[in-house]
Amino acid sequence: FPARQTKGPLYCFVQNRTLNVFTAENSKLFKDELKQTFSGPILQIQLSDSAWGIGLFSASGNEIYIYGLNGVLEKGFPVQGSTAFEISATGTQGERILVCGLGDLIRAYSLPERK
């Protein structure tokens, strides 16, 4: 996907439970060993007005992970969830929440403010 904090697109894939993230120049940005098998797309996530990250979910493991482009798992993650998810602002203070499904439930998580 086109990355807003790099000089070109990022290429992200999971192989044998390893998340690999490369730049358009074929330089490894980061990798992480995962505990779960992941399904669905790897998503580009806006973490703040100026920061972006990568999100993925495991339907079998009921977990959602969000990484900063520095390869660090965001504070408070993983969270429970077994579906694709959405992050949006809500309320008068612009609080950001992550909404996802977990079985037959809808979960909403308040995300910490990120500067």
Phi and psi in degrees as a GROMACS rama.xvg file:
@    title "Ramachandran Plot"
@    xaxis  label "Phi"
@    yaxis  label "Psi"
@TYPE xy
-68.947  127.78  PRO-2
-101.634  133.794  ALA-3
-84.8836  -11.9219  ARG-4
-112.608  9.67411  GLN-5
-126.498  174.06  THR-6
-83.8134  7.09117  LYS-7
-177.266  -169.452  GLY-8
-68.5351  158.508  PRO-9
-107.785  146.762  LEU-10
-116.533  117.964  TYR-11
-122.795  134.146  CYS-12
-154.202  157.494  PHE-13
-113.158  126.951  VAL-14
-136.55  125.572  GLN-15
51.0646  45.1158  ASN-16
63.9732  23.567  ARG-17
-116.167  122.303  THR-18
-84.0362  123.936  LEU-19
-118.856  133.255  ASN-20
-129.063  121.22  VAL-21
-120.481  152.494  PHE-22
-84.5568  172.128  THR-23
-62.7204  -23.6157  ALA-24
-85.4507  11.2816  GLU-25
66.2347  27.9214  ASN-26
-97.3485  130.594  SER-27
-70.9386  120.159  LYS-28
-79.0665  -47.8481  LEU-29
-167.872  167.435  PHE-30
-143.185  156.029  LYS-31
-146.881  139.651  ASP-32
-83.5052  127.666  GLU-33
-104.233  150.62  LEU-34
-87.0335  -17.754  LYS-35
-118.864  164.83  GLN-36
-90.8663  130.565  THR-37
-104.032  149.06  PHE-38
-129.887  164.577  SER-39
80.2345  177.465  GLY-40
-75.8969  159.075  PRO-41
-90.5895  127.936  ILE-42
-108.097  146.967  LEU-43
-86.6461  129.318  GLN-44
-120.913  133.927  ILE-45
-86.4042  114.887  GLN-46
-87.2732  -30.0998  LEU-47
-159.105  -173.902  SER-48
-58.9458  -28.9814  ASP-49
-123.243  0.243674  SER-50
-120.554  140.569  ALA-51
-123.299  159.782  TRP-52
-149.851  -170.857  GLY-53
-124.872  132.484  ILE-54
-122.398  143.977  GLY-55
-150.945  159.866  LEU-56
-136.572  154.452  PHE-57
-116.67  109.503  SER-58
-66.8147  -37.8064  ALA-59
-74.5018  -32.2959  SER-60
-96.5945  -4.7289  GLY-61
54.999  44.5314  ASN-62
-135.169  145.454  GLU-63
-118.893  133.352  ILE-64
-119.474  139.665  TYR-65
-131.558  127.299  ILE-66
-113.207  143.105  TYR-67
-74.2514  164.117  GLY-68
-69.9436  -4.57859  LEU-69
-86.1163  -0.926848  ASN-70
87.7961  2.764  GLY-71
-91.9035  131.789  VAL-72
-64.1687  131.261  LEU-73
-63.4053  150.155  GLU-74
-56.5234  133.083  LYS-75
89.6523  -3.07612  GLY-76
-106.337  149.844  PHE-77
-77.7071  159.427  PRO-78
-118.417  164.278  VAL-79
-75.6555  136.672  GLN-80
173.873  144.898  GLY-81
-126.427  13.6465  SER-82
-133.884  172.206  THR-83
-56.9682  161.109  ALA-84
-138.72  166.899  PHE-85
-132.853  141.58  GLU-86
-115.932  130.095  ILE-87
-147.341  163.948  SER-88
-90.5009  145.474  ALA-89
-145.077  160.153  THR-90
74.0462  174.362  GLY-91
-74.9649  -23.1087  THR-92
-89.9323  0.0692765  GLN-93
70.3219  26.6039  GLY-94
-56.0102  138.988  GLU-95
-99.6587  135.274  ARG-96
-127.132  151.224  ILE-97
-107.925  127.555  LEU-98
-117.559  133.022  VAL-99
-151.937  173.977  CYS-100
-101.227  151.537  GLY-101
-143.571  100.084  LEU-102
62.6836  -125.852  GLY-103
-98.0898  19.3567  ASP-104
-110.378  157.094  LEU-105
-108.134  128.986  ILE-106
-111.075  142.449  ARG-107
-130.208  126.795  ALA-108
-116.889  131.438  TYR-109
-77.578  129.222  SER-110
-95.5617  140.33  LEU-111
-63.9603  148.785  PRO-112
-66.1926  136.366  GLU-113
-122.457  128.357  ARG-114
